Amino acid sequence: MCKWLDGALHTEVAALIQYLAELAPQSKLLPAAGTLARFRVNQWLAFIAAELHKTFSPWLFNPETAASTQEAARSKLSLRFAELDALLATRPYLTGDAFTVADAYAFTIVNWSNFLKIDLKPYANLSAFMARVAARPRVREALEAERLIAAAA
């Protein structure tokens, strides 16, 4: 959630990051509207929101979540990480050679694994993706600003 310049409360990361990318088209973090490349980014944003973000939170961060529910969430994440790992064996980023807002969102959510002691070592390609994204100068700046650099390393 974030409060925007208009004073309203805004939610849904996928919508927020698309808006921010559209405000800075020179960043090239989001392909042009109406293109197949944009459609692919939108697919990944939906996947990350539904299959990763909503599996991690609230289930794994809430200490009152039943152990069986937490186990089911971890199992689902394992399947999704395997899917990402297979895809990332064929390309550096989710949609190909270009880093997009989908990669930034995926990095943020997958990085939660560090806080929940979920080992990414079985997913060599996903781990390489995480390292590749973490090495980006702006990502490093953000990690340092949030004091997450040790967790992302």
C-alpha positions in Angstrom: 0.0 0.0 0.0 1.1 3.5 -0.5 -0.3 7.0 -0.2 0.1 8.8 -3.5 0.3 12.5 -4.3 -3.5 12.5 -4.6 -3.8 11.6 -1.0 -5.6 8.3 -1.7 -4.5 4.9 -0.5 -3.4 2.7 -3.4 -2.8 -1.0 -3.3 -1.9 -3.9 -5.7 1.8 -3.9 -6.5 1.4 -5.0 -10.1 -0.7 -1.9 -10.8 1.6 0.5 -8.8 4.8 -0.6 -10.5 3.3 -0.4 -14.0 2.2 3.2 -13.2 5.6 4.1 -11.9 7.3 2.6 -15.0 4.9 4.6 -17.2 5.9 7.8 -15.5 9.5 7.1 -16.5 9.4 5.5 -19.9 13.1 6.2 -20.4 13.7 3.5 -17.8 12.5 0.9 -20.3 11.1 -1.2 -17.4 7.8 -1.7 -19.2 7.3 -2.3 -22.9 4.8 -0.2 -24.8 1.1 -0.7 -24.3 -0.5 -2.9 -26.8 2.6 -4.9 -27.6 3.1 -8.7 -27.1 6.1 -7.8 -24.9 3.8 -5.8 -22.6 1.3 -8.7 -22.5 4.1 -11.0 -21.4 5.1 -8.6 -18.6 1.5 -8.4 -17.5 1.2 -12.2 -17.4 4.2 -12.4 -15.2 2.9 -9.7 -12.9 -0.3 -11.6 -12.5 1.6 -14.9 -11.8 3.8 -13.2 -9.2 0.9 -11.6 -7.5 -1.3 -14.7 -7.4 1.2 -17.6 -7.2 4.0 -16.1 -5.2 3.0 -13.0 -3.3 -0.3 -14.4 -2.1 1.3 -17.7 -1.1 4.0 -16.0 1.0 1.7 -13.5 2.6 -0.3 -13.9 4.7 0.3 -17.6 5.2 4.0 -17.7 6.0 4.4 -14.5 7.8 1.5 -14.9 10.3 2.7 -16.9 13.3 -1.0 -18.0 13.9 -1.1 -19.8 10.6 -1.6 -23.5 11.2 1.5 -25.7 10.5 -0.4 -27.7 7.9 -1.3 -24.5 6.0 2.3 -23.3 6.2 3.5 -26.6 4.9 1.0 -26.4 2.0 2.2 -22.9 1.2 5.8 -24.0 1.2 5.0 -26.9 -1.0 3.2 -24.6 -3.5 6.2 -22.2 -3.5 8.5 -25.2 -4.2 6.4 -26.0 -7.3 6.4 -22.4 -8.5 10.1 -22.0 -7.8 10.7 -25.1 -10.0 8.7 -23.5 -12.8 10.7 -20.3 -12.5 14.0 -22.3 -12.4 13.1 -24.1 -15.6 12.2 -20.9 -17.4 15.3 -19.0 -16.2 17.5 -21.8 -17.6 16.5 -20.4 -21.0 16.8 -16.7 -20.4 18.3 -14.1 -18.0 14.9 -12.5 -17.1 11.3 -13.5 -17.0 10.4 -12.2 -20.5 13.8 -12.6 -22.2 16.9 -10.5 -22.3 15.4 -7.3 -20.8 14.9 -6.5 -17.1 11.3 -5.3 -16.5 9.1 -4.4 -13.6 8.1 -8.1 -13.5 11.7 -9.1 -12.6 11.8 -6.4 -9.9 8.5 -7.7 -8.4 9.7 -11.3 -8.6 13.0 -10.4 -7.0 11.2 -8.7 -4.1 8.9 -11.5 -3.4 11.3 -14.4 -3.9 13.8 -12.5 -1.6 11.3 -13.1 1.2 12.7 -16.7 1.2 15.6 -15.3 3.1 13.4 -14.2 6.0 11.5 -17.5 6.1 14.6 -19.7 5.8 13.4 -21.2 2.4 16.5 -22.5 0.7 16.8 -21.5 -3.0 19.9 -23.7 -3.6 17.9 -26.4 -5.2 16.9 -23.9 -7.9 20.2 -22.9 -9.4 18.8 -20.8 -12.2 16.4 -18.9 -9.9 19.3 -18.4 -7.5 21.4 -17.0 -10.4 18.5 -14.7 -11.3 18.4 -13.4 -7.8 22.1 -12.7 -7.8 21.9 -11.1 -11.2 19.1 -8.8 -10.1 20.7 -8.0 -6.7 23.9 -6.9 -8.6 22.0 -4.2 -10.5 23.2 -0.8 -9.2 19.7 0.5 -8.5 18.6 -2.7 -6.8 21.7 -2.6 -4.6 20.9 1.0 -3.7 17.4 0.0 -2.7 18.6 -3.0 -0.7 21.1 -0.9 1.1 18.5 1.8 1.8 16.2 -0.8 3.3 19.1 -2.5 5.1 18.3 -5.7 3.3 21.7 -6.2 1.6 22.7 -9.0 3.9 19.4 -10.8 3.4 19.7 -10.6 -0.4 23.3 -11.6 -0.7 
